[in-house]
Amino acid sequence: ANWEFARALARLAAGLEGPYLMGEEMTVPDIVLVHCLGWAKIAGFPEPGPRLESYFHTARARDGYKRAAALH
């Protein structure tokens, strides 16, 4: 599973051209990916690398994420 995850991360990082997966605006795929990256950190999967790590922190710094996280 670690190998498959690392391969998927490399492919995502290579295709990430804007601040978000689909360009300039955050969309549902971003929410899913940020959730998966957070889960992977907790589960001890390989680090996503600098590009996706930055993406992860940028997405989690958004006001909407902070409001949603506060609901738990």
C-alpha positions in Angstrom: 0.0 0.0 0.0 2.9 2.4 0.7 4.3 1.9 -2.8 0.9 2.6 -4.4 0.3 5.6 -2.2 3.8 7.1 -3.0 3.2 6.5 -6.7 -0.2 8.3 -6.5 1.4 11.2 -4.6 4.0 11.6 -7.3 1.4 11.7 -10.0 -0.7 14.2 -8.2 2.3 16.4 -7.4 3.4 16.3 -11.1 -0.1 17.4 -12.3 -0.7 20.1 -9.7 -0.4 23.3 -11.8 -2.4 25.8 -9.8 -3.0 26.3 -6.1 -5.7 23.6 -6.3 -6.3 20.4 -8.3 -8.7 22.0 -10.8 -6.9 25.4 -10.9 -7.5 28.6 -9.0 -10.5 27.6 -7.0 -10.9 24.9 -4.4 -13.3 22.1 -5.4 -14.7 18.8 -4.0 -11.6 16.8 -5.2 -9.4 19.1 -3.1 -11.6 18.4 0.0 -11.2 14.7 -0.7 -7.4 14.9 -1.2 -6.8 17.0 1.9 -8.9 14.5 3.9 -6.8 11.6 2.5 -3.5 13.4 3.1 -4.5 14.0 6.7 -5.6 10.4 7.2 -2.3 9.2 5.6 -0.3 11.3 8.0 -2.1 9.7 11.0 -1.7 6.2 9.5 2.0 6.7 9.0 2.1 6.6 5.2 5.0 8.2 3.3 5.3 12.0 3.4 3.8 13.6 0.4 6.8 15.7 -0.6 7.2 19.4 -0.5 4.7 20.4 -3.2 1.8 18.4 -1.8 2.8 19.2 1.8 2.5 22.9 0.9 -0.8 22.3 -0.8 -2.0 20.4 2.3 -1.1 23.3 4.6 -2.6 25.9 2.3 -5.9 24.1 2.1 -6.1 23.6 5.9 -5.3 27.2 6.5 -8.5 28.3 4.7 -11.2 29.8 6.8 -13.7 27.2 5.6 -11.5 24.3 6.7 -11.0 25.9 10.1 -14.8 26.4 10.5 -15.5 22.8 9.5 -12.8 21.4 11.8 -14.2 23.4 14.7 -17.5 21.5 14.4 -15.9 18.2 15.5 
